[in-house]
């Protein structure tokens, strides 16, 4: 029965192939480790569980490298109030994946408020100044990345750009390419992670939260609902952006407000970063409990992590700088509090 024998032989070959696939490690061109990147993100960006999950999912899909051709690797939209870590998330990701936050291509969208600024994205049209020079805000090398590393692009505060500028991005988000207006060059974003940050709806969200600090809601102990907060932000997005724009986003990620309970952890992150900068000068800083309490006590959750960073710059860095300049040989300093001021001494 030659026919049956042929079928059995083919089945054996298929089974052997399956066994080989099961034991051989799967190869991928990207060099970063998703779990290591995610661990770094959780260490430096505090209190954002939804972001951890969304970015973790994105990193694993990109690493597996089976995304649809002809699109960017990912398009993520970070939405939330100021100071919750949206921009810093992208900087930390860039540092963890590419080795330096300076390899990020960041475009500050609040400088593109007028319609004619769309040329800053697409390049000047034929016949206009700069059309032949291919002037755009994009850093082509940073956007392109390399075979083993993705490019990373951030459109920061995208709600502040004009609608004409936002529409100029549609083909970038959809097809992963941008043809400059002069027709001289086509820029590819197909090896690029694209992020957008947005504060749209933050004012309405703050009004909703404030309504729980007075009246019958406060008397009954009611607290703001997360689902309602997200709906306020979604409604604000729908009012601001065209459906075609929103439909090209892979995921909208909501960043949570960093309440008073996060002050100590946020401060710890700022102190770690300060010591990293000091290490380049061969200096380390110990901050006592009293100084930590002093810095954290003035935390204003309306401004998030930026408020603690500002307090470190205002109250801790100036006396530390004076101490370093007065005693250049000292390599260890300690921070304490006396009479409402931070004092720096030798450690």
Buried (B, 14 or more C-beta within 10 A) or exposed (E): EEEEEEEEEEEEEEEEEEEEEEEEEEEEEBEBEBEEBBEBBBEBBBBBEBBBEBBBBBBEBBBEEEBEEEBBBBBBBBBBBBBBBBBBBBBBBBBBBBEEBEBBBBBEBEBBEEEEBBBBBBBBEEEEEEBEEBBBBBBEEBBBBEEEBBBBBBBBBBBBBBEBBBBBBBBBBBBBBBBBBBEEEEBBBBBBBBBBBBBBBBEBBBEBBEBBEEEEEEEEEEEBEEEEBBEBBBEBBEEBBEEEBBEBBBBBBBBBBBEEEBBBBBBBBBBEEBBEEBEEEEBEBBBEEEBBEBBBEEBBBBBBBBBBBBBBEEBBEEBBEEBBEEEEEBBEBBBBBEEEEBEBEEE
